[in-house]
Amino acid sequence: QKRTVGEQSPKRKLVLGRPGEKRDDGKEKSREDKDRELSSALDQLEYLRGVLCSYGRSLMCGHKFLYQSLPRMMTLWFDFGDELAITAQRAAQPHPRVIEAFRKVNSEMVKFASDLPSYQYWTCYPQLVSRICHLHPDVLEILTAILARVMKDYPHKAVWHIMGVTHSMQGPRNKNATEVLRKVRAEAPKLSGIIQQAEHLSNVLLTLCEYKLQKGTSLSLKSTNDLRVLTKHNNYNQVMIPTLAAMAHTLPGNDGRARTQPIPPAELVTIQSFNDQVVVMPSLIQPKKITIVGSNGKAYSFLCKPKDDLRRDSRMMEINGLVNKLLQGNPDTRRRKLDIRTYAVVPLNEECGLIEWVPNTVGFKNILTPLMSGNVFKHAQKLYGGRPKELLKLTKEQLKPIEVQARSIFLQEILPICPPVFWKWFLTVFPEPSQWLEARQRFSRTCAVMSMIGYIVGLGDRHGENILLDSSTGDCVHVDFNCLFLRGTTFNQPERVPFRLTQNMTDAMGLAGYEGVFRKVCELTLQLLRSNRETLMSVLEAFVYDPLVEWTSNKKLETGEVEHPAGAKVVKEIDDRLQGKVGQGPPISVEGQVQQQITEATSIDNLAMMYVGWQAWL
């Protein structure tokens, strides 16, 4: 019943029969029109109550379809609550019968807020936190109770998610997150110590992120007054080190009923101290590499990154984590051991955060540059130097001669001096034949999976420093998801390829190039994503309400939740891709969609028009 109802979910737009509204032809609504709209609204709310009850009862029976059911259940409830609240804000109070019908819906959600096991809510905790400024006061009250309940059961994990919102630059978000902490302190006084230490630590880490240094200098924590507290032992001995393994959730066995007991915790590694020396990265924003000594005596490295909204990276890690679970659940993808390399991302506010350090990796550009003869970059920069900087503003007629010239330069002057050399790295790093073959296949598979994910979510800026290679396995690892959700298409020199599939990458895949393992894995991955469209969209829709910094100029509502036309437009575009829609045409097959994207990614015309820093010749 749960899966059938989910496919027939109510529409997001709720007609409320608001008084005084006119019909499409400009005439005032008649009594019959208003009665008809009221009846429709009541029917939708009754149907919504049935859908939520069906989802809730199914989750009480077990968590086999947890990742499909719970996000959809919460999204439907949030959306209908939003519609009612927006109506009230526009001074058009919904009909009393509509208000009463939604009160009944909320009464069901109150039951599920306490009856469903808290570990189920933990699996979508970041999405719940993103709605912490929900417009409807009754929905917000229930949501606050859910967030507090989960935090009481998983305080060491949940506190990191809440801390990022307590430092929000948006007052209402900050206020509501603080209310969650107040509620937890009142109901579980023993957790006050964890919260207090986490609050102090997050403040100090924000100071570290924003600490300014002269170029080429290093940083000692002990010699800095504001940061010296980090080096002292046991100052934060109740705060868990937020590694990926520690933050992950492990479901109990699914024996036909939902377990009520919490997930048995893994080894809890807390912070003992910080190493004194901090490595300052040689870039403009000066990210800093810190090392935390855990209570188990091991060292854990993180990157403190300022001036970057890491909520994008965090959301991408959630998507990748969900995709990994889907890959494990599918026989074809599980047999091929398909997965995505993930790592912990902890936003501290809208501009700073922590990123778990990925060991044994080297940048794609750093691998190829020593293997190539001559300074190709300077030569290419000279050749590209005459290109207009703001191509986005040019018409097709104005672009045509520029494209013809770029193609000629790319084919005749750049590619001849930089032939494929990536294969040499595999021979050097993996000299044993079976190891070499396995590493090359791992590269092809991980590259294909991430290419399809990147295409669906509009991931851009895949230059040679944002793609890493694992020197122990050959895995392709993507980092820095700042350019997410089609943002690359808005650059002055807009990106034209859906993912990176340049000559060195295809050459390293073997004689068949992208026609072998790469294409097959692309088709399997895209088929999996399309068949789980609603699950993925429930996660992605949270971005409309937990906005990117670039979207915050849009209309803010009184409670702090924001309407984002740009975000809604991007979500619609992603939904179309998950349905196989390309452009204005009808949906196409998975094979056709993969073929189209490979053609776009390998097109000489597209590669020649990429901005010079992307280094399309690598």
N, C-alpha and C positions, 0 to 999 in steps of 0.2 A: 504493500500500500504506500509506503514511504516513497519509493522510487516513482510510482505512477503519479502521485500527487505532485512530486517535485517537477515533473515534466509539464504539469498544467498549472504552474504557479500563477498567482494573480498578477495583473499588470501593475507596474509601479505607480502609474497615474491613478489617483483616486478621485472620482467625481463626487463632490460633497453637496451639490445643490445650493451653492452660496447665494443668499438673497441679494437682489438688486443687479445680478449679472445679466448681460444681454446674450441673446442667441447669436449664432454666426451671421444671420442676416441683419443684425443690428437692432432687432425688436426686443422688447422686454420679455423675459420668460413668463409664460402663463403658469397658472396653478398646476396644470397637468404636467408641464415641463419640470417644475420643481419636484412634484411628487414622483415623477419617473426617475429623476436623478437621485432623490433620497432613497428610493427603493433599490436602485443600482448600488449606491454606496453601502447600504445595509447588507445587501447580498454579498458584496465583496468582503466586507469585514467578517461576516459569518463564515465565508469560505476561507478567509485568512485564518480565523480561529481554528478551523478544521485542519488546515495545512500545518499550522504550528503544533497542534496537538498530535498530529500523525508523526511529524518529525520527532517531537519530544518523546512520544511513547516508543518509537523505534529505537531511539538512543538509550532508553531505559533497558531495552532488551539486549544491548550489546553495542560494540563500536566498530563493526565490520565496515560500515559506510560512514564513519564519523567525519572524515574529511570532505565528504559530499553533503552530508546532512546538516551539521551544525553551522557552518558558514552561511549556507543558504537560509536556514531557519532564522538566524540573527539578522541577516540582510533584509529579509522581507519585513520583519518586525520593525527594524530601524526605518525603513523607507516609508511605511504607512504612518508611523509616528511623526516623521518629518512633514508629511503632507498635511496632517492635522495641525501641527504647530505653525507651519507657514500660513495656513488659512487664518488661524487666530491672530497672527502678527499683522495681517493685512486688514484688521478690523472687520472681518467677516466671520463671525463666530459660527462654527459648524452647528448643525442641527443637534438639539439635545439627545435625540435618539442615536445619532452617530457617535456622540461623545460617550454615551452609555455602552454602545456596542464595542468601542475601543477599550473601555474600562474592563469589559469582560475578557477581551484579548489579553490585556495586561495582567489580569488575575491568573490566567493560565501561565503566563511567563513568570509570575512570582513563584508559582509551584515548581516550575522547571529550574528556576534559579537556585532553589534549595534542594530539589530532589535529584537532579542530574549530578553524577560524580564530578568533583571539581577538576579532576585530571582532564575531562573532556573540554571544559572551558579553557584550560591551560593551553591546549593545542591551537586555539585561535586568540590567545591573549593579546598579541600585538594589534590585531584588528579591532578587538574590543576597546583597547586603550585609545585607538585612533578616533573612536566615537565618543570620547569623554566630554565633549561639548554638545551632546545631542540636544536638539531644539525642544523636544517634548519633556516637560518636567517629570512626568510619571515614568517615562522610559529612562530618563537619566537617573532617577532614584533607584530603579531596579538594576540598571547597569552598574551603578556605584556599589551596590550590594554584591553583585557578582564579582567585580574586580577586587573588593575587599576580602571576600570569601576565598578566592583563589590565592590571594597574597598571604592569607593566614595559613593555608596549607603548603604553599611553596614560597616562603618569604625570601629565601636567598636568591631565587631566580627572578621572581616577580619584581623585587625592589629595583632591579636595574632598568626594567621597562618603565616603571613609574617615575624614577628619578629624572629620566630624559624629558618628562612632561612637566615636572615641578619647576624646571629651569626654563620653561617655554617663554618666548618673548610675547606670546599672546596671553594677556591677563586671564581671561576666562579658563583657558586650558590649565594654566598654572593653579588657579583657584580650585578647580574641580579635582585635580590630581592631589592637591594638598588635603582636600576633604576625604579622599580615599585613605590617605595615610592617617588622618585623624581618626577615622572610623576603625582602622586596624589597631591603632594604639589603644582606643577605648575598649575594644572587644578582646584584644589579646595583649595585655600590658607587657608580657614577657618578650614581645617582639620590638619593644621600644629601642633596645640597644642596637639591634641590626639597623633599624631605620635611621637612628642618630648617626651611627658610623657611616652609613651609605650617603647620608646628606652631606656630611663633612668631606668625605672622600670625593664626591662628585664636584663639590666646590673647588677643592684643591686641583683636581684634574682639569677643570675648566681654566683655572689660572695657568696651569702648565701648558695647555694647548695654545693659549693666547700670548705666552711669554715671548717677548721679542729679543732677538740676539743679532749681533753683527755677523756678517757673512764670514763663514770659515771658522767660527768659534764653537766650542763645545759647552756643555752645561753640566754642572755639578749640583745635585740637589742639596747637599749638605751646606754648600756655600751660598744658598739662596734662601733668604728668610721666609718667603711665602711658601716654599716647597720643602723645607727641611723636615717637616713633620712626616713626610712620606718614608723617610729612611729609618724611622724609629720602629722598633719591633713591637708587634701586637697592637698597634694603634687601630688597626682595622681587622682584628682577628675574627670578627663575626661576619665579615663581608666575603662572599664567595668570589673566586676568580672567574670572570665571565667567558670561559672558553666555549667553543662550539659543543664539545662533549658534555660540559656541565649544564649548558642552557637547553640542550636537547630534551625532548620528552619521550619516554619509553612507555608504551601502552602495556597494561597487564594482559594476560592471556584472555582470548575471547571465547568463553565457553557457553555462549548463548544467553548470557545475562551481563548487565553492566556491573562491574565491581565498584563498590563504594569506597574501598580503602585507597589511600593515596598510592602513587607509584613508588615502589621501593627505591629509595634514593641511591645513586651511585656514591662513590667516595666523595665526600664533601671537602674540597680543597679551598681553604680560606687564605686570606692575604697575611703573610708574616711580615714582609717589608718590601721595599723597593731598592733595587741597586742604585748606588749613588750616581754613576755615570749615565748620562742620557745622550744618545746619538741624534744629532740634528741633521735631517736629510737636506741635501743641497738643492732645494727648490724654493720658489718665491714665497710660498706660504709657510715654510719651515716646519713640516711635520716632524715629530720627535718619537724616536724608538725608545721605549722604556722596557725594563725587565722587572717582573714581579716574582719574588720568591714566595712559593707556596708553603702551606703548613706541612706538606709532605717532603719539603726540601728541594723540590724541583723548580727550575726557572721557566717562566712563561713570558714571552715577548709580545708586546702590543705596540701599535702605532697610534700616537695621539695626533689627530688630524684637525687643524683649525680651518675656518673659512670654507667649509664644505658641508652641505646638508646631507648627513649620512643616513637620514631616513630613507633616501632612495636606495642606498646600498643595503640597508637593513631589510627593506621590502623585497629587494631582489633576492636576498638570501632566504627569505620566507618562501618566495616563489620557487627557488631552486630546491629548497628542502621538501616542499610539497611535490615537485616533479620527481625528486629522488624516490619518494614513497610510491608514486604512481609507477615509476620504472621498475621498482622491486615487486610490485603487484602484478605486472604483466609477464606472462611466460616467455614471450619472444625477447623482450628487453632484458629480463632477468638472466636468461641463458647467455646473452652477450655481455653481461656484467656492465651494463650501461649505467652511468651515474654522472653527477656534476660535483666538482670539488667545491665545497662550501667552507666558510670560516665565520667566526663570530663578528658581528658588527653591533656596537652599542652606542646609539646617539646619546649625547649628554645635553644637547639642546638643538635648535635648528641650524647651528653653525659649527658645532664641534662634536667630536666623538672618539671612540676607541675602535680599532680594527685589529683583530687577531693576526699575528704575523704568520705568514705561510712559509714553512721551511723548505729547503731543498729546491728552490725555484730560481730560474734565471729568465730575464726578459727576452722576448722574441728578437727585438732589435739588438740587444747586447750579444746574442748568439751569432747573428748574421753579420754584423758590422766588421768584426775581425776576419771573417772568412771572405769578405769581398775586397777586391783590389781597387785602390783609388778612393777618393772622397766623392762618392756618388751623390751624397746629400747636397754638397755645395754646388756641384754641377747641375743637379736638378733644380735647385733653388734659383740658379741663374737663368735656366731655361724657362722656369715658371714666372720669372720676375715681372714680365710685362702683362700678366693677366690682371684684369680688373678685380678689386677686392670685394665688391658687393655684387656678386653674380645673381643673388636672389632677386634683385630689383630689375634685372634685364628681361626683355621679352624673348620669345623663341627666335625671332629673326635676328636680334642682336647677339644671341648666344651662338648661333650657328657657325659663324667664322671662327669664334674662339674655340669651339669644340673641334673643328677641323684641324686647327693649328695644334691644339693639345694632343690630339690623336697622333699627328705626324711626329711631334717631338717625342712622345712616349714610345712609339714603335721604332723610330729610326735612330734616336739619339740616346735614350735612357736604357731601354731593355737590352740592347746589344752590349752595353758595358757592365751589366749586372745580371749574369745568368744565374739560375738556381744553384744554391750552395747549401741549403738546409740539410740535405742528405748526409753531408760530411759530419755534422754534429751527431747524428744517430750512430754513425760508424765509430766515432771517437768515444762517445759516452757509453755505448752498448756494444762492445767488441765481440761478445759471444753470440753466435748466430741465432739461437732460439730467443735469447734475451732481446736482440735487435728486432726480430720479427714481432715479438710481443709488444715492445715499446712503440713500434711504428703503428701497430693496430690500435693500441691504446690511444695514441695521438689522433688517429683518424676517427675513432668512435667518440672520444670526448669532444673533439672539434665539431663533429656533426651534431651532437646533442646540444651543445651550447649555441651553435649557429641557428638551430631552429627556435630555441628559447629566445635568443636575441632578436630574431626576425619577428616573432609574435609580440614581444613587449617593446619593440622599437628601440633596441639598444644600439647606440652609436659610439663614435670616438674609439674605434678598435684599432688604434695605432700600435706600433711595435712595443711600446712600453706598458700597455694595458693588457697584453697577452703574455702569460708566463708559461714556461715549460718545466715540468717536474723532472729533475735530472736522475731520479731514482726509478721512475715508472714510465716516463714519456707523456704523461697526462698534460692536456692543454688546460690551463687555469686562467680564468678571466678575473680581472680586478678593476676597481674604479668604475662604478656604475653611475657616475655623475650625469652622463648623457643618456638619459633613459626616457622612454615613452615618446619616441619620434622627435626628440629635441634636436637631433642632428640635422633634420630637414629644414630647420629654421635658421641655420647659420647663414652668414653672408655668402659663404661658399658652401652651399648645402651638400650634405652627403648623398651619394647616389646609390650606394650598395647596401643591401640588407645585412650583410655580415662580411667578415674578412675571409676571402678565399683566393689569395694571390698565388703567383707562380711558385714561390718557394714552398707554400703549404701543400699545394697539389702535387708537386714533385716529390715531397717527402712521403706521400701516401703510397708510392709504388708505381708500377707500370700502368695500372688502370687509372691512376689519378683519382678524381672524385667520382668516377664511374663504378668504383668497387665498393669497399666497405662504407665509404662516406655517404654515398647516395642511399644505400639500403638503410643505414642507421637514421638518416634524415627522414626517410619515409615512415619508419617505425615510430620515431619520436613525434613527428607531426600528427600521425594518426592517433597516438595516445593523447596528445594535447587537445585535439579536436573532439575526441570522444569524452573528455572531461572538461568541456567548456564551462559549464555552470560552476563547477568547483573552483576553477582558476579565476573566473570573473568575480566570484564572491571575495576573493583575496584582493584582486586588483581594484575593485570598486572602493576599497578603503582609502585609496589615494585621493579620491574626490573630496574626502572629508579630513584627511591628514595631509594638507597640501604641500606641494613643493614651494620653495621660496619664491620662484619666479611667478607663481600663481597667486600670491597673497595680495596682489593689488586689486583683486576682484571684490565683489560685494560681500561685506561681512555682516552676518546676522547678529542680533543682540547677544546671543548666548556664547558667541565665539566660534561656532561652526560656520563654515564659509561655503557659499555657492560658487562653484568653479566651472564656468562654461568651457574653459580650455581643458580642464581635467575630464569633464564629461565627454567632450569631443574625442579625446584620446582614447578613453575607455571604449567608446563606440567603435573606433577604428580597430582596436585590438579584438573586440568581439567579432567584427566582420572577418578578420583574418582567421579566427578560430572556427568560423563557419565556412571557410574556403572562398570567401568573396574577395576578389582582387579588382580594384577599380569599380566601375559601375555595372560590370557584367554579373551573370549568375554565378553561384558557387561552382567551383571546379573540383576535380578529384585531388586526393593527396598527392599522387604521382605528378599530376599537372602543376600543382602548386609548388612542389619541390623543384621541378624542372625550371619553372619560371624564375624562382629565386636564385638558383645556381647560375642561370643565364645572366641575370642582373649582376650577380656578385663577380662573375668572371669577364664581363663585358669590357673590352678595351676602351670603348667610348666612356663608360662610367669611371673606370680606374684612372683614365687620363685626366678627368675633371675633378678628382678628389684633391683636397687641399694638400699642399706640399708636405706639411708635417705628418700626414697620414702615411707617407712613404709607400705608395702603391707598388713600387718596384721591388720591395722586399718579399 
